[in-house]
Amino acid sequence: MRAFEVGEFATTRQVTMVERPDPVPGPGEVLVRIRATGPNARDFQIMSTGIWAGPPSKHLVPLCDMAGEVAALGKGVTNFAEGDRVTMTHYWQWLDGAWDENMKREDHAQTLDGFLRELAVVRAEALIRIPDPISFEAAGTLPSAGLTAWQAVVETGRVQSGETLVTIGTGGVSVFAVQWAKMIGARVIVTSSSDEKIERMKAIGADEGINYRTHPKWYEQVLALTRGKGANIVINNVGMAELDNCLEACASGGRIMFVGASPVTADRQLVAPEAPRRLGLLIIRDLTIKGIVVGSRKMFENMLNKMAEHAIHPVIDRTFAFEEANEALTYAAKGDKIGKVVIRL
Amino acid sequence: MIGQVGAREQAPFDLKAVIGGSRPKGHESMRVFEVGDFATTGRLRMVERSDPAPGPGEVLVRIRSTGPNARDFHIMKTGMMGSPAAIAAHIPMCDLAGEVLELGVGVTQVALGDRVTMPHYRLWLDGNWDESMKNVDHAQTIDGFLRELAALPAEALIRIPDPISLEDAGTLPSAGLTAWNAVIEAGNIQPGETLVTIGTGGVSVFAAQWGKMMGARVIVTSSSDEKIARMKEIGADDGINYRTHPDWHKAVMELTGGKGANLVLNNVGMAELDSCLESCTSGGRIMSIGASPVNKGRTWINASAPKRLGLLILRDLTLKGVIVGSRRMFVNMLDAMVEHNVRPVIDRYFNFDNVNEALDYAAMGYKLGKIVIRV
């Protein structure tokens, strides 16, 4: 089969195509023919510098998103049939219940190969059937950004109809967060460095937009837009540099969902980490900061069911062929996109 | 003045004589302490003020017990949210327990002679906190309770159950309720979980009691082996000396077989945030009770950025602010204290006239448990 490896991506910004023997499913495993994948901010971080597991092997297959069809069954697998359309989470061991940090050790596109390849052998218990109305391309955008936003907004964030949700920037998680929040009936305020992107986010469903380049203290705008009350839930996907602004933007009892921990600003520039000054607001406003580690298989199923029920389609900016993987990565890294970049196989 | 005061001092503690009749004739002024120039002298000043009269919906409370909290020192020294100048004329101390002496028009919630207490953010009765409630805060934005009498809204008052003494109840409104919210209401501790407290201040002592009441394992930290031994007498299962183990989170990991703690009470602020994060197990909760950049010895240090916030994500952690507690939570706490026969740990009692000695003693930091000032 053909696969891409990280190779010299850290310096060349190119992944390397290689030929590998077709994998064979062992007992309890399933061979999946990958039909869609695509890059996430997390994938670039892993390929460029590595995240918690350190710099990746040059032979690692990148990209943690996937949708595909069952091509062969290993011994003992009875709950799937050839041709079933499937997807899965990249921390595949988190099936249901509470997260355990040990589950991080089995992480597709970090400690295990990702899905920028034609075939993959994965555990049957990790797979999730894709409901009929959802295409491979749509399903392939969900495992990282879609599920992270789902957990942050719905499962853990528990946004309520009439509440106000704020997203920082217009990355993959933010776009999905807008969709999930509007599905539930929340008011959504997006922030961006670009008025044009704000308009595109409004077309997706956002109620208001704040340009954080013209309003660096964007929380003041959040307070103005909410008559001084503040936001009930803030999705912080850019890390510590914006923590003070997130705290300031919250109403009493507000929740800050911590999706990214790098010291980057709203436009993802790396900054020297400074001590947050407004942590006292945690107390005086009764706030909660909650870490979000993607989501479980069960949460993924909940998300797929709701998408089918509410006929929600992921926002796809552009689709590339497998052979154009490097063009897809270059395009995604430029940052002009809104929504996901899909690589179709 | 002396005669009047003397008469009141000799009143029996249940004050039945006073309550049965009217207030002693000729009593038109009460003794109070004001913050004054405490920030520079470390001394409160006693003054006389007119006796307060309860308005409609209010109750006149004869205060019988109060005492200092870390928070009170913080307010007296810095003004906290207010200005130091504004604080000077305020009566300090946010804890109280007392007896109902007079009812204002329309009061039905309490009766004469009822033994009562209340939270210092008195507008938070039930349900969700709202930040605007901070604007009415006894001992900060309005007078506290280091005085003989106070007119208070009846709706905020809570009846003290019979088995709980006025001295015991007077230790609860700040440290007791904060620990209750952090461990039980917001912290949601479960039997068999591990709770870690930092230091041995008022909140930590109560937290150890609430943690044990719920069947949790309690690990305390302190700079003193002697205090650790005393915390164990109160019920703590294990102690870590953070002076000999500055990376105390490693000791938490060892004590829990590498698993970590489910609930960490951070009552010292940001400087310990990284260690709190490191000591958590997956799904752990950190209750943030103090936000000043002080380390565990309560020394002010330069705030440096926490480096381990990534653990929030990798371990699925929660960092939650705790703002004392509501009247409803206070009622829950009192009910549980009666049911489980839990008594506050009291280090020492002082009389109203010896307030400054009480403050000196509290500030020395040798105490373990609360200091009660009998009024």
Interface residues (C-beta under 8 A of the other chain):
Chain A: W52 A98 W99 D100 E101 N102 K104 G239 M240 A251 S252 G253 F258 V259 G260 A261 P263 P273 E274 A275 P276 R277 L279 G280 L281 L282 I283 I284 R285 D286 L287 T288 I289 K290 G291 I292 V293
Chain B: N128 W129 D130 E131 S132 K134 G269 M270 T281 S282 G283 S288 I289 G290 A291 S292 P293 A303 S304 A305 P306 K307 L309 G310 L311 L312 I313 L314 R315 D316 L317 T318 L319 K320 G321 V322 I323
